[in-house]
Amino acid sequence: MVNTYVVYDEEQKEAFIVDPGGKNTQMEDFIGSKGLAVKFIILTHGHGDHIGGVEEYRKKYGAPLLAHFKEKELLASPDYNSSRYMFPQPISLEADKWLNDGDEIPFCGETLKIIHTPGHSPGGICILLPQNKWLFSGDTLFRGSIGRTDFPLCSTADLFNSIRSKLFVLDPEIEVFPGHEGFTTIGMEQMYNPFF
């Protein structure tokens, strides 16, 4: 199961979705009950288990899709993104807006910072909300683990470099919300992640 996140502002009633892996009625009910307007959908990367709900929610909420530009090939290919083997209909996607490392996205008076973390995929990103000390790490960094690198277009060396040079330099108190399993912090992974 993939972790799909809805980040929202209670006062302004705006939200964005991170990695809609498939149809999620619990998420839909939550968005509806809060009266939220979904401003965009953002992908940490383009593997099938993270993109299965993109088209449905892009249409349902009229929300543009954001992804790193180096994820173009993976998103476009059902073979590379493995959706051919996960769903009855293979998935090929094109983002509405392509992102770059260091991009900043305004959201309800705060700023999302895009950190390009290749390794698990060429255009993998982590999404940092520095004001909240939140990091959405996708499949780059897990609690006590790291992302796989045995899929097409992966690189083990790139993944280790991404985590060391871009994530482990962050504030240790930052909470990490990964693409699978439970939450952690940068500090916990610096100290206890067995891969480091």
N, CA, C and O of each residue as an XYZ file, in Angstrom:
784
protein
N       0.840     -1.198      0.000
C       0.000      0.000      0.000
C       0.877      1.252      0.000
O       1.842      1.365      0.757
N       0.511      2.174     -0.866
C       1.219      3.449     -0.915
C       0.590      4.421      0.076
O      -0.612      4.364      0.333
N       1.398      5.304      0.625
C       0.890      6.383      1.453
C       0.545      7.565      0.565
O       1.425      8.166     -0.051
N      -0.737      7.898      0.501
C      -1.196      9.094     -0.202
C      -1.503     10.148      0.849
O      -2.119      9.860      1.875
N      -1.064     11.379      0.580
C      -1.225     12.451      1.562
C      -2.090     13.578      0.999
O      -1.987     13.937     -0.174
N      -2.943     14.123      1.861
C      -3.678     15.351      1.565
C      -3.171     16.407      2.532
O      -3.349     16.285      3.743
N      -2.545     17.435      2.000
C      -2.048     18.547      2.810
C      -3.010     19.707      2.596
O      -3.306     20.074      1.458
N      -3.496     20.281      3.687
C      -4.549     21.294      3.521
C      -4.418     22.416      4.534
O      -3.790     22.260      5.582
N      -5.016     23.536      4.206
C      -5.104     24.688      5.086
C      -6.540     24.823      5.561
O      -7.454     25.013      4.758
N      -6.733     24.723      6.870
C      -8.072     24.715      7.457
C      -8.824     26.018      7.181
O     -10.031     25.999      6.939
N      -8.118     27.142      7.215
C      -8.779     28.427      7.054
C      -9.103     28.730      5.596
O     -10.217     29.145      5.276
N      -8.127     28.520      4.716
C      -8.334     28.862      3.310
C      -9.034     27.754      2.518
O      -9.437     27.962      1.373
N      -9.173     26.583      3.132
C      -9.892     25.466      2.510
C      -9.269     25.043      1.176
O      -9.971     24.698      0.225
N      -7.943     25.079      1.132
C      -7.224     24.633     -0.046
C      -6.329     23.456      0.317
O      -5.883     23.321      1.456
N      -6.077     22.606     -0.679
C      -5.316     21.384     -0.418
C      -4.498     21.000     -1.643
O      -4.732     21.488     -2.749
N      -3.537     20.119     -1.420
C      -2.889     19.424     -2.527
C      -2.729     17.961     -2.147
O      -2.710     17.612     -0.966
N      -2.616     17.111     -3.159
C      -2.510     15.666     -2.968
C      -1.116     15.215     -3.380
O      -0.604     15.614     -4.426
N      -0.513     14.379     -2.544
C       0.788     13.783     -2.855
C       0.597     12.305     -3.166
O       0.100     11.550     -2.331
N       0.990     11.892     -4.361
C       1.040     10.479     -4.761
C      -0.285      9.724     -4.630
O      -0.389      8.813     -3.808
N      -1.292     10.083     -5.419
C      -2.548      9.314     -5.381
C      -2.376      7.966     -6.080
O      -2.434      7.867     -7.306
N      -2.166      6.940     -5.269
C      -1.829      5.629     -5.824
C      -2.979      4.879     -6.464
O      -2.755      3.934     -7.220
N      -4.214      5.286     -6.173
C      -5.390      4.633     -6.735
C      -6.630      5.306     -6.204
O      -6.553      6.316     -5.504
N      -7.772      4.743     -6.540
C      -9.018      5.299     -6.026
C      -9.034      5.169     -4.513
O      -8.724      4.112     -3.964
N      -9.404      6.270     -3.838
C      -9.321      6.307     -2.382
C     -10.566      7.011     -1.857
O     -10.597      8.236     -1.746
N     -11.590      6.226     -1.537
C     -12.853      6.835     -1.096
C     -12.703      7.531      0.251
O     -13.392      8.517      0.511
N     -11.824      7.043      1.104
C     -11.576      7.707      2.383
C     -11.026      9.111      2.145
O     -11.441     10.062      2.808
N     -10.105      9.241      1.212
C      -9.552     10.541      0.868
C     -10.623     11.461      0.278
O     -10.720     12.631      0.646
N     -11.418     10.919     -0.635
C     -12.487     11.710     -1.255
C     -13.469     12.208     -0.195
O     -13.878     13.369     -0.215
N     -13.841     11.329      0.723
C     -14.778     11.716      1.780
C     -14.177     12.805      2.663
O     -14.870     13.741      3.063
N     -12.902     12.683      2.962
C     -12.238     13.687      3.796
C     -12.214     15.047      3.103
O     -12.539     16.069      3.708
N     -11.827     15.048      1.829
C     -11.777     16.300      1.072
C     -13.164     16.929      0.994
O     -13.321     18.141      1.141
N     -14.168     16.084      0.760
C     -15.538     16.585      0.690
C     -16.040     17.110      2.019
O     -16.684     18.157      2.071
N     -15.750     16.389      3.100
C     -16.253     16.802      4.419
C     -15.625     18.105      4.888
O     -16.244     18.861      5.637
N     -14.399     18.370      4.451
C     -13.707     19.604      4.825
C     -14.003     20.753      3.856
O     -13.649     21.904      4.111
N     -14.666     20.413      2.728
C     -14.952     21.439      1.728
C     -13.691     21.994      1.086
O     -13.594     23.197      0.843
N     -12.721     21.120      0.810
C     -11.428     21.561      0.312
C     -11.402     21.687     -1.213
O     -12.007     20.884     -1.923
N     -10.706     22.686     -1.695
C     -10.418     22.837     -3.123
C      -9.012     22.316     -3.367
O      -8.046     22.850     -2.822
N      -8.893     21.277     -4.181
C      -7.582     20.688     -4.477
C      -6.901     21.538     -5.547
O      -7.378     21.623     -6.679
N      -5.792     22.163     -5.184
C      -5.115     23.102     -6.084
C      -4.166     22.402     -7.047
O      -3.965     22.874     -8.167
N      -3.575     21.274     -6.624
C      -2.694     20.531     -7.521
C      -2.442     19.143     -6.948
O      -2.673     18.885     -5.767
N      -1.962     18.258     -7.818
C      -1.504     16.917     -7.463
C      -0.012     16.890     -7.746
O       0.428     17.310     -8.817
N       0.765     16.400     -6.796
C       2.216     16.372     -6.992
C       2.741     14.960     -6.752
O       2.327     14.279     -5.813
N       3.656     14.536     -7.615
C       4.220     13.187     -7.535
C       5.648     13.232     -7.021
O       6.461     14.028     -7.491
N       5.953     12.371     -6.050
C       7.341     12.221     -5.640
C       8.117     11.451     -6.704
O       9.324     11.642     -6.857
N       7.432     10.590     -7.433
C       8.024      9.868     -8.556
C       6.899      9.167     -9.319
O       5.735      9.235     -8.924
N       7.256      8.495    -10.409
C       6.236      8.028    -11.334
C       5.975      6.543    -11.393
O       5.457      6.068    -12.403
N       6.307      5.783    -10.364
C       6.006      4.346    -10.399
C       4.506      4.100    -10.246
O       3.783      4.899     -9.649
N       4.066      2.985    -10.796
C       2.641      2.694    -10.905
C       1.863      2.780     -9.612
O       0.722      3.242     -9.605
N       2.467      2.339     -8.508
C       1.737      2.339     -7.241
C       1.535      3.749     -6.684
O       0.793      3.929     -5.719
N       2.181      4.740     -7.279
C       2.035      6.129     -6.832
C       1.191      6.964     -7.792
O       0.869      8.112     -7.487
N       0.830      6.408     -8.945
C       0.160      7.207     -9.974
C      -1.216      6.674    -10.379
O      -1.880      7.255    -11.237
N      -1.642      5.572     -9.762
C      -2.865      4.907    -10.213
C      -4.125      5.753    -10.141
O      -5.078      5.500    -10.878
N      -4.148      6.754     -9.265
C      -5.334      7.595     -9.136
C      -5.216      8.960     -9.780
O      -6.126      9.781     -9.666
N      -4.102      9.214    -10.459
C      -3.853     10.561    -10.983
C      -4.951     11.030    -11.928
O      -5.520     12.102    -11.726
N      -5.256     10.247    -12.953
C      -6.216     10.718    -13.960
C      -7.594     10.941    -13.351
O      -8.254     11.931    -13.668
N      -8.035     10.043    -12.487
C      -9.343     10.205    -11.869
C      -9.417     11.493    -11.057
O     -10.402     12.228    -11.136
N      -8.376     11.761    -10.279
C      -8.434     12.931     -9.404
C      -8.053     14.218    -10.135
O      -8.451     15.308     -9.723
N      -7.303     14.098    -11.191
C      -7.045     15.281    -12.016
C      -8.357     15.770    -12.621
O      -8.618     16.972    -12.674
N      -9.177     14.828    -13.074
C     -10.482     15.201    -13.644
C     -11.476     15.609    -12.562
O     -12.179     16.609    -12.708
N     -11.535     14.842    -11.484
C     -12.529     15.096    -10.434
C     -12.358     16.474     -9.805
O     -13.335     17.177     -9.547
N     -11.094     16.855     -9.560
C     -10.839     18.108     -8.857
C     -10.352     19.235     -9.771
O     -10.139     20.358     -9.314
N     -10.178     18.935    -11.053
C      -9.672     19.954    -11.971
C      -8.299     20.450    -11.561
O      -7.982     21.630    -11.705
N      -7.485     19.532    -11.045
C      -6.188     19.900    -10.471
C      -5.056     19.519    -11.421
O      -5.037     18.404    -11.942
N      -4.120     20.426    -11.650
C      -2.978     20.099    -12.513
C      -2.030     19.115    -11.833
O      -1.967     19.036    -10.607
N      -1.296     18.368    -12.655
C      -0.318     17.398    -12.175
C       1.073     17.996    -12.258
O       1.467     18.537    -13.291
N       1.825     17.894    -11.148
C       3.193     18.385    -11.083
C       4.137     17.208    -10.863
O       3.866     16.333    -10.042
N       5.259     17.191    -11.608
C       6.280     16.150    -11.451
C       7.600     16.697    -11.968
O       7.626     17.655    -12.742
N       8.696     16.082    -11.536
C      10.015     16.527    -11.981
C      10.217     16.194    -13.465
O       9.761     15.156    -13.944
N      10.906     17.086    -14.185
C      11.030     16.896    -15.634
C      11.817     15.643    -15.995
O      11.630     15.102    -17.086
N      12.697     15.163    -15.108
C      13.449     13.951    -15.410
C      12.620     12.684    -15.218
O      13.126     11.574    -15.390
N      11.349     12.851    -14.861
C      10.445     11.711    -14.727
C       9.607     11.517    -15.993
O       8.752     10.632    -16.033
N       9.835     12.318    -17.005
C       9.024     12.259    -18.237
C       8.997     10.866    -18.854
O       7.930     10.340    -19.169
N      10.179     10.270    -19.025
C      10.269      8.966    -19.700
C       9.563      7.888    -18.887
O       8.841      7.062    -19.446
N       9.763      7.891    -17.592
C       9.156      6.881    -16.738
C       7.636      7.029    -16.701
O       6.912      6.037    -16.797
N       7.155      8.255    -16.564
C       5.709      8.474    -16.534
C       5.044      8.087    -17.843
O       3.910      7.609    -17.840
N       5.719      8.283    -18.945
C       5.133      8.013    -20.254
C       5.084      6.531    -20.595
O       4.270      6.112    -21.419
N       5.954      5.726    -19.965
C       6.094      4.323    -20.353
C       5.467      3.377    -19.334
O       5.953      3.285    -18.206
N       4.397      2.670    -19.706
C       3.805      1.668    -18.802
C       4.767      0.543    -18.435
O       4.595     -0.109    -17.405
N       5.773      0.314    -19.266
C       6.775     -0.701    -18.936
C       7.729     -0.181    -17.870
O       8.019     -0.888    -16.905
N       8.215      1.027    -18.030
C       9.132      1.596    -17.056
C       8.439      1.881    -15.724
O       9.011      1.639    -14.661
N       7.198      2.399    -15.781
C       6.529      2.741    -14.518
C       5.797      1.547    -13.887
O       5.198      1.666    -12.819
N       5.857      0.397    -14.570
C       5.320     -0.880    -14.072
C       3.795     -0.923    -13.974
O       3.241     -1.884    -13.441
N       3.115      0.099    -14.477
C       1.650      0.085    -14.403
C       1.045     -1.016    -15.270
O      -0.068     -1.471    -15.005
N       1.758     -1.439    -16.287
C       1.271     -2.517    -17.147
C       1.022     -3.793    -16.345
O       0.169     -4.608    -16.699
N       1.787     -3.954    -15.252
C       1.704     -5.170    -14.457
C       0.856     -4.989    -13.198
O       0.627     -5.948    -12.460
N       0.392     -3.767    -12.952
C      -0.347     -3.462    -11.728
C      -1.836     -3.232    -11.949
O      -2.645     -3.475    -11.054
N      -2.197     -2.763    -13.139
C      -3.568     -2.331    -13.389
C      -4.109     -2.966    -14.665
O      -3.335     -3.353    -15.541
N      -5.440     -3.077    -14.777
C      -6.033     -3.612    -16.006
C      -5.675     -2.773    -17.229
O      -5.473     -3.302    -18.322
N      -5.598     -1.444    -17.026
C      -5.216     -0.554    -18.114
C      -3.866      0.091    -17.781
O      -3.730      0.725    -16.735
N      -2.870     -0.063    -18.656
C      -1.578      0.575    -18.396
C      -1.710      2.097    -18.365
O      -2.608      2.663    -18.988
N      -0.821      2.743    -17.643
C      -0.903      4.188    -17.436
C       0.269      4.891    -18.110
O       1.428      4.512    -17.936
N      -0.057      5.914    -18.879
C       0.938      6.801    -19.470
C       0.509      8.224    -19.149
O      -0.612      8.623    -19.466
N       1.393      8.992    -18.524
C       1.035     10.328    -18.053
C       1.985     11.391    -18.580
O       3.150     11.126    -18.877
N       1.452     12.600    -18.686
C       2.222     13.802    -18.974
C       1.845     14.818    -17.904
O       0.660     15.071    -17.684
N       2.822     15.394    -17.247
C       2.527     16.395    -16.219
C       2.023     17.685    -16.861
O       2.347     17.990    -18.009
N       1.241     18.424    -16.116
C       0.809     19.748    -16.562
C       1.901     20.785    -16.313
O       1.998     21.787    -17.021
N       2.721     20.526    -15.291
C       3.851     21.399    -14.999
C       5.025     20.532    -14.588
O       4.914     19.689    -13.698
N       6.160     20.755    -15.255
C       7.368     20.009    -14.931
C       8.209     20.815    -13.954
O       8.372     22.025    -14.114
N       8.736     20.149    -12.953
C       9.474     20.797    -11.882
C      10.982     20.600    -12.046
O      11.440     19.707    -12.759
N      11.735     21.462    -11.363
C      13.189     21.385    -11.318
C      13.649     21.398     -9.862
O      12.911     21.815     -8.969
N      14.864     20.941     -9.641
C      15.453     21.012     -8.305
C      15.491     22.459     -7.832
O      15.899     23.354     -8.573
N      15.069     22.677     -6.612
C      15.095     24.022     -6.055
C      13.860     24.850     -6.319
O      13.740     25.954     -5.788
N      12.932     24.348     -7.128
C      11.683     25.083     -7.359
C      10.955     25.315     -6.043
O      11.018     24.498     -5.124
N      10.265     26.445     -5.975
C       9.441     26.762     -4.816
C       8.005     26.965     -5.268
O       7.740     27.688     -6.229
N       7.087     26.323     -4.571
C       5.672     26.373     -4.929
C       4.913     27.020     -3.772
O       4.891     26.470     -2.671
N       4.294     28.174     -4.003
C       3.532     28.809     -2.918
C       2.248     28.045     -2.629
O       1.576     27.555     -3.537
N       1.922     27.956     -1.341
C       0.676     27.289     -0.946
C       0.189     27.897      0.361
O       0.788     27.689      1.417
N      -0.899     28.646      0.278
C      -1.574     29.197      1.461
C      -0.606     29.914      2.412
O      -0.627     29.700      3.624
N       0.229     30.757      1.836
C       1.150     31.539      2.645
C       2.423     30.810      3.031
O       3.290     31.384      3.689
N       2.545     29.566      2.634
C       3.760     28.805      2.890
C       4.425     28.458      1.553
O       3.923     28.825      0.491
N       5.533     27.763      1.613
C       6.286     27.450      0.404
C       6.730     25.996      0.420
O       7.335     25.531      1.386
N       6.421     25.279     -0.666
C       6.954     23.934     -0.853
C       8.280     24.066     -1.583
O       8.374     24.784     -2.579
N       9.306     23.378     -1.093
C      10.602     23.389     -1.751
C      10.855     22.012     -2.367
O      10.733     20.986     -1.698
N      11.203     22.010     -3.632
C      11.417     20.765     -4.365
C      12.887     20.372     -4.281
O      13.773     21.136     -4.666
N      13.131     19.161     -3.769
C      14.487     18.629     -3.662
C      14.590     17.423     -4.589
O      13.965     16.392     -4.341
N      15.369     17.548     -5.645
C      15.545     16.441     -6.592
C      16.424     15.377     -5.942
O      17.574     15.643     -5.592
N      15.876     14.169     -5.783
C      16.596     13.067     -5.128
C      16.587     11.831     -6.022
O      15.895     10.858     -5.722
N      17.346     11.860     -7.114
C      17.358     10.700     -8.020
C      17.950      9.477     -7.345
O      18.689      9.574     -6.365
N      17.606      8.337     -7.892
C      18.116      7.062     -7.391
C      17.068      5.989     -7.530
O      17.246      5.037     -8.291
N      15.961      6.131     -6.792
C      14.840      5.206     -6.951
C      14.213      5.388     -8.325
O      13.680      4.442     -8.906
N      14.280      6.603     -8.836
C      13.892      6.920    -10.212
C      14.661      8.171    -10.618
O      15.164      8.891     -9.756
N      14.762      8.443    -11.925
C      15.582      9.587    -12.368
C      15.053     10.935    -11.891
O      15.831     11.841    -11.592
N      13.729     11.066    -11.822
C      13.128     12.336    -11.441
C      12.475     12.304    -10.085
O      11.545     13.069     -9.827
N      12.938     11.438     -9.215
C      12.388     11.384     -7.872
C      12.634     12.688     -7.131
O      13.696     13.297     -7.260
N      11.654     13.108     -6.361
C      11.799     14.321     -5.568
C      11.335     14.071     -4.138
O      10.566     13.151     -3.860
N      11.828     14.920     -3.244
C      11.257     15.056     -1.918
C      10.665     16.456     -1.833
O      11.185     17.398     -2.431
N       9.587     16.580     -1.095
C       8.861     17.839     -0.994
C       8.993     18.338      0.437
O       8.505     17.708      1.375
N       9.652     19.469      0.591
C       9.914     20.025      1.924
C       8.991     21.201      2.203
O       8.883     22.130      1.402
N       8.323     21.145      3.361
C       7.588     22.290      3.883
C       8.366     22.778      5.099
O       8.122     22.320      6.215
N       9.301     23.704      4.894
C      10.201     24.088      5.988
C       9.494     24.719      7.183
O       9.931     24.558      8.323
N       8.395     25.443      6.921
C       7.688     26.095      8.028
C       7.115     25.064      8.996
O       7.099     25.290     10.206
N       6.650     23.943      8.471
C       6.064     22.876      9.291
C       7.085     21.838      9.725
O       6.813     21.010     10.594
N       8.268     21.889      9.109
C       9.297     20.857      9.306
C       8.761     19.493      8.885
O       8.872     18.508      9.615
N       8.173     19.462      7.678
C       7.667     18.236      7.078
C       8.423     17.951      5.796
O       8.738     18.865      5.033
N       8.715     16.674      5.561
C       9.328     16.238      4.306
C       8.569     15.029      3.783
O       8.456     14.018      4.477
N       8.049     15.125      2.565
C       7.421     13.982      1.898
C       8.509     13.353      1.028
O       8.947     13.933      0.034
N       8.932     12.152      1.428
C      10.141     11.565      0.843
C       9.878     10.527     -0.246
O      10.822      9.971     -0.807
N       8.616     10.261     -0.552
C       8.340      9.263     -1.577
C       9.019      7.951     -1.245
O       8.940      7.470     -0.115
N       9.697      7.364     -2.245
C      10.409      6.101     -2.023
C      11.917      6.310     -1.977
O      12.684      5.387     -2.249
N      12.341      7.525     -1.633
C      13.769      7.781     -1.451
C      14.232      7.290     -0.093
O      15.202      6.538      0.004
N      13.535      7.719      0.966
C      13.944      7.389      2.327
C      12.751      6.873      3.114
O      11.688      7.493      3.122
N      12.929      5.739      3.774
C      11.908      5.137      4.626
C      12.393      5.104      6.074
O      13.549      5.408      6.366
N      11.495      4.735      6.960
C      11.891      4.509      8.344
C      12.745      3.251      8.404
O      12.246      2.141      8.218
N      14.020      3.430      8.660
C      14.932      2.300      8.752
C      15.282      1.646      7.438
O      15.783      0.522      7.423
N      15.030      2.324      6.334
C      15.318      1.712      5.039
C      15.452      2.799      3.965
O      15.376      3.993      4.251
N      15.654      2.350      2.724
C      15.762      3.246      1.577
C      15.003      2.623      0.414
O      14.575      1.471      0.483
N      14.840      3.398     -0.656
C      14.112      2.913     -1.813
C      14.851      1.830     -2.584
O      16.078      1.739     -2.537
N      14.091      1.018     -3.286
C      14.675     -0.031     -4.125
C      15.378      0.579     -5.337
O      15.033      1.672     -5.785
N      16.350     -0.133     -5.851
C      17.042      0.328     -7.054
C      17.180     -0.791     -8.087
O      18.130     -0.820     -8.869
N      16.205     -1.720     -8.074
C      16.243     -2.821     -9.031
C      15.177     -2.674    -10.115
O      14.857     -3.642    -10.805
N      14.629     -1.474    -10.267
C      13.668     -1.197    -11.333
C      14.390     -0.519    -12.501
O      15.519     -0.055    -12.344
N      13.741     -0.461    -13.677
C      14.350      0.288    -14.787
C      14.624      1.741    -14.406
O      13.821      2.376    -13.722
N      15.757      2.251    -14.852
C      16.167      3.653    -14.702
C      16.603      4.007    -13.279
O      16.806      5.184    -12.983
N      16.755      3.014    -12.386
C      17.220      3.273    -11.019
C      18.744      3.365    -10.974
O      19.436      2.937    -11.899
N      19.254      3.936     -9.871
C      20.700      3.984     -9.641
C      20.968      3.954     -8.144
O      20.568      4.862     -7.416
N      21.650      2.901     -7.684
C      21.983      2.795     -6.267
C      22.919      3.911     -5.837
O      22.727      4.507     -4.777
N      23.934      4.201     -6.650
C      24.886      5.263     -6.303
C      24.179      6.612     -6.177
O      24.450      7.375     -5.250
N      23.278      6.900     -7.106
C      22.546      8.169     -7.055
C      21.676      8.250     -5.802
O      21.575      9.308     -5.181
N      21.048      7.131     -5.431
C      20.174      7.140     -4.263
C      20.965      7.451     -2.990
O      20.552      8.292     -2.192
N      22.097      6.777     -2.801
C      22.915      7.038     -1.625
C      23.397      8.487     -1.601
O      23.399      9.134     -0.554
N      23.802      8.982     -2.758
C      24.267     10.366     -2.834
C      23.140     11.346     -2.526
O      23.355     12.341     -1.834
N      21.952     11.074     -3.031
C      20.804     11.950     -2.772
C      20.505     12.050     -1.287
O      20.290     13.141     -0.759
N      20.492     10.896     -0.612
C      20.155     10.895      0.813
C      21.238     11.588      1.627
O      20.944     12.394      2.509
N      22.500     11.266      1.322
C      23.595     11.866      2.093
C      23.703     13.374      1.867
O      23.830     14.142      2.820
N      23.652     13.792      0.603
C      23.974     15.187      0.285
C      22.776     16.128      0.325
O      22.944     17.343      0.432
N      21.555     15.567      0.239
C      20.395     16.450      0.162
C      19.416     16.295      1.322
O      18.712     17.246      1.662
N      19.362     15.115      1.931
C      18.417     14.906      3.024
C      19.099     14.949      4.391
O      18.574     15.556      5.324
N      20.252     14.317      4.514
C      20.906     14.259      5.817
C      21.570     15.580      6.208
O      22.130     15.692      7.298
N      21.511     16.568      5.335
C      21.983     17.913      5.677
C      20.848     18.780      6.231
O      21.081     19.914      6.651
N      19.630     18.253      6.231
C      18.471     19.008      6.716
C      18.393     18.968      8.239
O      19.099     18.201      8.893
N      17.528     19.802      8.783
C      17.275     19.858     10.227
C      16.880     18.472     10.737
O      15.933     17.883     10.217
N      17.573     17.940     11.731
C      17.255     16.599     12.248
C      15.825     16.467     12.770
O      15.293     15.359     12.842
N      15.198     17.590     13.134
C      13.845     17.536     13.678
C      12.764     17.406     12.604
O      11.594     17.207     12.931
N      13.134     17.515     11.349
C      12.132     17.434     10.281
C      11.471     16.059     10.284
O      12.146     15.030     10.303
N      10.142     16.060     10.263
C       9.380     14.818     10.179
C       9.354     14.322      8.734
O       9.144     15.102      7.805
N       9.565     13.041      8.559
C       9.621     12.436      7.233
C       8.378     11.577      7.033
O       8.089     10.677      7.821
N       7.645     11.880      5.949
C       6.443     11.135      5.587
C       6.745     10.376      4.289
O       6.685     10.954      3.204
N       7.067      9.091      4.402
C       7.510      8.326      3.227
C       6.356      7.772      2.390
O       5.184      7.870      2.755
N       6.734      7.190      1.264
C       5.740      6.630      0.358
C       5.132      5.325      0.830
O       4.084      4.916      0.331
N       5.770      4.667      1.779
C       5.270      3.415      2.335
C       5.649      3.342      3.813
O       6.613      3.969      4.253
N       4.881      2.575      4.560
C       5.160      2.315      5.974
C       5.032      3.585      6.815
O       4.372      4.545      6.418
N       5.688      3.572      8.004
C       5.457      4.610      8.992
C       6.361      5.825      8.870
O       7.273      5.868      8.044
N       6.084      6.813      9.715
C       6.785      8.082      9.695
C       8.092      7.973     10.479
O       8.299      7.035     11.248
N       8.960      8.951     10.266
C      10.231      9.017     10.978
C      10.688     10.462     11.004
O       9.909     11.364     10.696
N      11.948     10.696     11.369
C      12.537     12.028     11.303
C      13.900     11.918     10.634
O      14.484     10.837     10.556
N      14.392     13.049     10.156
C      15.739     13.061      9.581
C      16.752     12.611     10.626
O      17.636     11.809     10.324
N      16.633     13.117     11.848
C      17.573     12.753     12.902
C      17.596     11.268     13.209
O      18.660     10.687     13.425
N      16.424     10.657     13.230
C      16.346      9.217     13.495
C      17.055      8.429     12.402
O      17.746      7.450     12.685
N      16.885      8.852     11.169
C      17.513      8.112     10.068
C      19.020      8.365     10.027
O      19.790      7.468      9.684
N      19.440      9.575     10.374
C      20.880      9.843     10.456
C      21.540      8.919     11.475
O      22.657      8.447     11.262
N      20.855      8.668     12.568
C      21.435      7.893     13.662
C      21.284      6.384     13.499
O      22.191      5.622     13.834
N      20.117      5.954     12.977
C      19.781      4.529     13.072
C      19.521      3.808     11.742
O      19.377      2.585     11.728
N      19.460      4.536     10.641
C      19.188      3.842      9.382
C      20.349      2.887      9.075
O      21.488      3.336      8.950
N      20.082      1.574      8.951
C      21.178      0.594      8.808
C      21.956      0.742      7.510
O      23.061      0.212      7.401
N      21.414      1.445      6.524
C      22.130      1.617      5.265
C      23.217      2.688      5.384
O      24.055      2.829      4.493
N      23.199      3.439      6.484
C      24.193      4.501      6.653
C      24.969      4.351      7.952
O      25.845      5.165      8.246
